[in-house]
Amino acid sequence: MNAITERRLVLFLMVCAGVLRCWQLELSPVEHFDEGVYASNFWFTAEEGYRYPDRHLYAPPLLPMLIEWGHLVWGPGLLACLIPSLLAGILTVPLIWLFVRRIAGPLGGVCAAALWTFQDMAILYSRTALTESLLCFWMLLAVLLAERLLTACREQNRTAVSLLLLAGGSGLAAGLAWLTKYNGWLTLAIILSASFPWGICSKLDANGWRRTLGALLALVAVAWVLWWPYLNSLQPVGGYASVAANHRQYFGGLSGWGASLGLQGRNFWLLASGVGLCGPACCALLLWTYAGRPRVERDAISSHPLQWTNPGLWLIASWWCGLSVAIPLYHPYPRLLLPWILSSCLGLGVLCQWWGTNGWPFRRSPEQSPRLGIARPEAWSPGGVFLLLGVAVLLGPLWRSSAWQDRRSL
């Protein structure tokens, strides 16, 4: 896959993501109770604190503030409520590509971005005034910068200033994730839990550990500086203890873990549609064309081999495994799955790159399919992907995905 084709595919995926997420927005009004809480700042007076009473029990202030700004700029209406989630959902696509491309390679980056572009729940929650789409964007940005930070800590020629800039950027994104949703602190947990096994596998020397620990401390400090003012503002209403007490009612614990896991699997199945199959179809088409070819080998922009000295692999593993255990501990709300789905797309993208590089399970000669014996010019794949994406965009709403369900009567 040459660089021009790769970038065209990513650009087209962004266009598809935008069309699929913005199609018939009038069918997606603010109808969920939590959406109403987040979107209502504009209608409350100064005496009421410009917010829904007890809003702190539902979410931190970032998303409600962004929606309020949207009301001030564009006027009160549906678009102002949905703009933060829409933009976050679309911009997550190139972030996925950049992250997986860096830790694995270009084929994996495009495949991971395609999986997220057409994922039904990713589309659905990008069309709501809920926190999940924005949370995923901040989490991924923080993890992407953390991967660069850990890589830099291993490089002796990196200056302290460059490390601090990367730590500050990752900490800023982690802090914004925390200000988007109360469980945004999991971003820090993912980064920290991945950093130590990575350091052990990388056999860091004493200087490397000092650089790594110092950088992680700076990262956590920046995130805490963002979180602390809001945490302190909760004191007049009972502090964070009041928030924790409210959240405790949604916690099922280990006794309900199995049942919750089964219900979340059912949620995933019920919210799936034909649109979601377009992502795997794009991956299969790209692998069918490029698997085992020299051009699929990781280029200079892919900075790490696919082994456990690669910090990106530890970050994805920590993210996926941690949420796989944690999500079933709570009431099986479908939207809790979205960060887990994002980590799954990242992992599958890395797997596609590995398949492409090693040529399995599509082993063949560079020119022919071992089963069909059909010569396949390299231009077929981009053309086929473009055609597939176009069909998906045109037919997506007709497939009755939950993302385009008419919710105006709810």
C-alpha positions in Angstrom: 0.0 0.0 0.0 1.6 3.2 -1.1 1.4 6.4 1.0 -1.0 8.2 -1.4 -3.5 5.3 -1.4 -3.3 5.0 2.3 -4.1 8.7 2.9 -6.9 8.7 0.4 -8.5 5.7 2.2 -8.2 7.5 5.6 -9.7 10.7 4.2 -12.5 8.8 2.6 -13.1 6.9 5.9 -13.4 10.3 7.6 -16.0 11.4 5.0 -17.9 8.2 5.5 -17.8 8.7 9.2 -19.1 12.2 8.9 -21.9 11.2 6.5 -23.0 8.2 8.6 -23.0 10.2 11.8 -24.8 13.2 10.4 -27.4 11.5 8.3 -30.9 12.6 9.2 -29.9 14.1 12.6 -33.5 15.2 13.1 -34.3 11.6 13.9 -32.0 11.8 17.0 -33.5 14.4 19.3 -32.4 14.8 22.9 -34.7 12.2 24.5 -32.5 10.3 27.1 -32.8 11.7 30.6 -29.0 12.1 30.9 -28.9 13.9 27.6 -31.4 16.4 29.0 -29.3 16.9 32.1 -26.2 17.6 30.0 -27.9 19.9 27.5 -29.9 22.0 29.9 -27.4 24.6 31.2 -28.7 27.2 28.8 -32.2 27.2 30.3 -31.2 27.7 34.0 -30.7 31.1 35.6 -27.9 32.5 37.7 -29.9 31.8 40.9 -30.0 28.1 39.8 -26.3 28.0 39.0 -26.8 27.8 35.2 -27.2 24.1 35.4 -29.7 21.2 36.1 -30.1 20.7 39.9 -27.7 18.0 41.2 -26.1 17.7 37.7 -22.9 16.8 39.5 -24.4 13.4 40.3 -24.6 12.5 36.6 -21.3 13.8 35.0 -18.5 16.3 35.4 -18.9 19.7 33.7 -17.0 19.4 30.4 -19.7 18.1 28.0 -22.5 20.3 29.5 -20.2 23.3 29.1 -19.4 22.5 25.5 -23.1 22.1 24.7 -23.8 25.4 26.5 -21.2 27.2 24.3 -22.9 25.6 21.3 -26.2 27.1 22.3 -24.5 30.5 22.7 -22.8 30.3 19.3 -25.5 28.6 17.1 -28.5 29.3 19.2 -30.6 26.7 21.2 -31.3 23.6 19.1 -30.4 20.1 18.3 -27.2 20.8 16.4 -25.6 22.6 19.4 -26.4 19.5 21.6 -24.9 17.0 19.2 -21.8 18.9 17.8 -19.4 17.7 20.6 -20.2 14.0 20.1 -20.3 14.3 16.3 -16.9 16.0 16.1 -15.4 13.6 18.6 -16.7 10.5 16.7 -15.4 11.7 13.4 -12.0 12.9 14.7 -11.5 9.6 16.5 -11.0 7.9 13.0 -7.7 9.6 12.1 -6.5 9.2 15.7 -7.0 5.4 15.4 -5.1 5.4 12.2 -2.2 7.4 13.6 -2.0 5.2 16.7 -2.1 1.8 15.1 0.0 2.9 12.2 2.7 4.0 14.6 2.8 0.8 16.7 2.1 -1.7 13.9 2.0 -0.4 10.4 -0.1 1.3 7.7 -2.3 -1.6 6.8 -3.3 -2.1 10.5 -4.0 1.6 10.8 -6.4 1.7 7.9 -8.1 -1.5 9.0 -8.6 -0.3 12.6 -10.0 3.0 11.4 -12.4 1.2 9.0 -13.7 -1.0 11.9 -14.5 2.1 14.0 -16.0 4.1 11.1 -18.7 1.5 10.5 -19.2 0.3 14.1 -22.9 0.6 14.9 -22.6 1.7 18.5 -19.8 4.1 17.6 -22.2 5.7 15.1 -25.2 5.6 17.5 -23.4 7.4 20.4 -21.9 10.0 18.1 -25.5 11.0 17.4 -26.4 11.7 21.0 -25.7 14.3 23.7 -24.1 11.6 25.9 -20.5 11.5 27.2 -19.2 8.3 25.5 -18.1 9.6 22.1 -16.1 12.5 23.6 -14.7 10.2 26.3 -13.3 7.8 23.7 -11.7 10.7 21.8 -9.8 12.0 24.9 -8.9 8.5 26.1 -7.3 7.6 22.7 -5.5 10.9 22.5 -4.0 10.4 25.9 -2.9 6.9 25.2 -1.5 7.9 21.8 0.7 10.5 23.4 1.6 8.2 26.3 2.9 5.7 23.7 5.1 8.4 22.3 6.2 9.4 25.8 7.2 5.8 26.7 9.1 5.4 23.5 10.9 8.7 24.1 11.9 7.7 27.6 13.9 4.8 26.1 15.8 7.1 23.8 18.9 8.6 25.4 19.0 11.6 23.1 15.6 12.9 24.1 15.7 16.2 26.1 13.7 16.7 29.4 11.7 19.4 27.6 10.4 17.0 24.9 9.5 14.5 27.6 7.6 17.1 29.6 5.7 18.3 26.5 4.6 14.7 25.7 3.7 14.1 29.4 1.8 17.3 29.6 -0.1 16.6 26.4 -1.1 13.1 27.6 -1.9 14.4 31.0 -4.1 17.1 29.6 -6.0 14.6 27.5 -6.4 12.3 30.5 -7.6 15.2 32.6 -10.2 16.1 29.9 -11.4 12.5 29.8 -11.8 12.7 33.6 -13.8 15.9 33.3 -16.0 14.3 30.6 -17.0 11.3 32.6 -16.3 10.2 36.2 -14.7 6.9 35.0 -12.3 8.9 32.8 -9.7 8.2 35.5 -9.4 4.8 33.9 -7.2 6.5 31.2 -4.5 7.0 33.9 -5.0 3.5 35.1 -4.5 2.1 31.6 -1.3 4.2 31.1 0.2 3.3 34.4 -0.7 -0.4 34.3 0.9 -0.7 30.9 4.1 1.3 31.7 5.6 -1.0 34.3 5.4 -4.4 32.5 6.6 -2.6 29.4 9.6 -1.3 31.3 10.4 -4.7 32.6 10.1 -6.3 29.2 12.2 -3.5 27.7 14.9 -4.1 30.3 15.2 -0.4 31.1 18.4 0.6 32.9 18.4 2.8 36.0 18.4 6.0 33.9 15.6 4.8 31.8 13.5 4.0 34.8 14.2 7.5 36.3 13.1 9.1 33.0 10.0 6.9 32.8 8.9 7.4 36.4 9.5 11.2 36.2 7.5 11.5 33.0 4.6 9.4 34.4 4.6 11.5 37.6 4.4 14.7 35.4 1.6 13.1 33.4 -0.5 12.3 36.5 0.2 15.7 38.0 -1.1 17.5 34.9 -4.3 15.4 34.9 -4.8 16.0 38.6 -4.3 19.8 38.2 -7.2 19.7 35.8 -9.4 17.5 38.0 -8.7 19.1 41.3 -10.7 22.4 40.9 -13.8 20.5 40.0 -13.3 18.0 42.8 -12.9 20.9 45.2 -16.1 22.6 43.9 -18.1 19.5 45.0 -17.5 20.3 48.7 -20.6 22.4 49.2 -22.8 19.5 47.9 -21.2 16.7 50.0 -17.9 16.3 48.1 -17.1 13.3 45.9 -18.7 11.0 48.5 -22.2 12.1 47.3 -21.2 11.2 43.7 -19.8 7.9 44.8 -23.0 7.1 46.8 -25.1 7.8 43.7 -22.9 5.6 41.5 -22.9 2.7 44.0 -26.5 1.9 43.0 -25.2 0.9 39.5 -22.5 -1.4 40.8 -23.4 -5.0 40.7 -20.1 -6.5 41.9 -18.7 -9.9 41.3 -21.9 -11.6 42.1 -23.6 -10.2 39.0 -20.5 -10.2 36.8 -21.6 -13.2 34.7 -25.2 -12.1 34.2 -24.0 -8.6 33.2 -21.5 -10.0 30.8 -24.2 -12.0 29.1 -26.6 -9.0 28.9 -23.8 -6.8 27.4 -23.2 -9.4 24.8 -26.9 -9.3 24.0 -26.8 -5.5 23.8 -24.0 -5.7 21.3 -25.9 -8.2 19.2 -29.2 -6.2 19.2 -27.5 -2.9 18.3 -25.6 -4.5 15.4 -26.7 -4.2 11.8 -25.4 -4.7 8.2 -23.5 -1.4 8.4 -21.2 -2.8 11.0 -20.2 -5.6 8.6 -18.6 -3.0 6.2 -15.6 -2.6 8.5 -14.6 -6.3 8.6 -15.4 -6.4 4.8 -12.9 -3.6 4.2 -10.3 -5.4 6.3 -10.8 -8.6 4.4 -10.5 -6.9 1.1 -7.3 -5.1 2.1 -5.8 -8.3 3.5 -6.8 -10.3 0.4 -4.8 -7.8 -1.7 -1.8 -7.0 0.4 -1.2 -10.0 2.7 2.4 -11.2 2.2 3.4 -8.6 -0.2 6.6 -6.6 0.3 4.7 -3.3 0.4 2.8 -4.3 3.5 5.9 -4.5 5.5 6.1 -1.9 8.3 7.7 1.3 7.0 9.9 3.9 8.8 6.8 5.5 10.3 6.1 2.3 12.2 8.6 2.7 15.0 8.4 -0.6 16.8 8.5 -4.3 16.0 5.4 -6.3 17.0 6.8 -7.7 20.2 6.4 -6.9 23.9 9.0 -4.2 23.9 6.4 -2.2 21.9 4.6 0.1 24.5 1.6 0.4 22.2 0.8 -3.3 22.5 0.9 -3.1 26.3 -1.4 0.0 26.3 -3.9 -1.8 24.1 -3.7 -5.0 26.2 -4.2 -3.0 29.4 -7.1 -1.1 28.0 -8.9 -4.2 26.6 -8.3 -6.5 29.5 -9.1 -3.9 32.1 -12.4 -3.0 30.6 -13.3 -6.6 29.9 -13.1 -7.2 33.6 -14.5 -3.9 34.8 -17.6 -3.3 32.6 -19.6 -6.4 33.7 -19.2 -5.2 37.3 -21.8 -2.5 36.5 -25.4 -2.5 35.4 -25.4 -3.5 31.7 -25.9 -0.1 30.1 -25.0 -0.5 26.4 -23.0 2.7 26.3 -20.5 1.4 28.8 -19.2 -0.9 25.9 -18.0 1.9 23.7 -14.5 2.4 25.1 -14.1 -1.4 25.1 -15.2 -1.5 21.4 -12.6 1.1 20.7 -9.8 -0.9 22.3 -11.0 -4.0 20.3 -10.8 -2.0 17.0 -7.2 -1.1 18.0 -6.3 -4.7 18.8 -7.9 -6.0 15.6 -6.0 -3.4 13.6 -2.7 -4.7 15.0 -3.8 -8.2 14.2 -4.5 -7.3 10.6 -1.1 -5.8 10.3 0.5 -9.0 11.7 -1.6 -11.0 9.2 -0.6 -8.8 6.4 3.1 -8.9 7.2 3.2 -12.6 7.7 0.9 -13.5 4.9 -1.4 -15.7 7.0 -4.1 -16.8 6.5 -3.9 -15.5 3.0 -0.6 -17.1 1.9 -0.1 -16.9 -1.8 2.3 -15.8 -4.5 2.5 -12.0 -5.1 0.4 -12.3 -8.2 -2.2 -15.0 -7.7 -4.7 -16.3 -5.2 -3.7 -19.9 -4.2 -7.4 -21.0 -4.4 -8.9 -18.9 -7.2 -5.8 -18.4 -9.4 -7.0 -14.9 -10.3 -4.4 -12.2 -11.0 -5.2 -9.2 -8.7 -3.6 -5.9 -9.5 -2.9 -3.8 -6.5 -5.3 -1.1 -7.7 -8.2 -3.5 -7.2 -8.2 -3.2 -3.5 -8.4 0.7 -3.1 -11.1 0.7 -5.8 -13.0 -2.0 -4.1 -12.8 -0.4 -0.8 -14.0 2.9 -2.2 -16.9 1.2 -3.8 -17.8 -0.7 -0.6 -17.6 2.5 1.4 -19.8 4.3 -1.0 -22.4 1.6 -1.0 -22.4 1.5 2.8 -22.9 5.3 3.1 -25.8 5.2 0.6 -27.5 2.1 2.0 -26.6 2.4 5.7 -29.8 4.2 6.8 -31.9 1.8 4.8 -30.5 -1.2 6.7 -32.5 0.0 9.8 -29.5 0.3 12.1 -30.3 1.5 15.6 -28.2 4.6 14.8 -30.9 5.9 12.5 -33.9 4.8 14.5 -36.6 7.5 14.7 -36.5 8.5 18.3 -38.8 11.5 18.0 -41.7 9.8 19.5 -39.9 8.4 22.5 
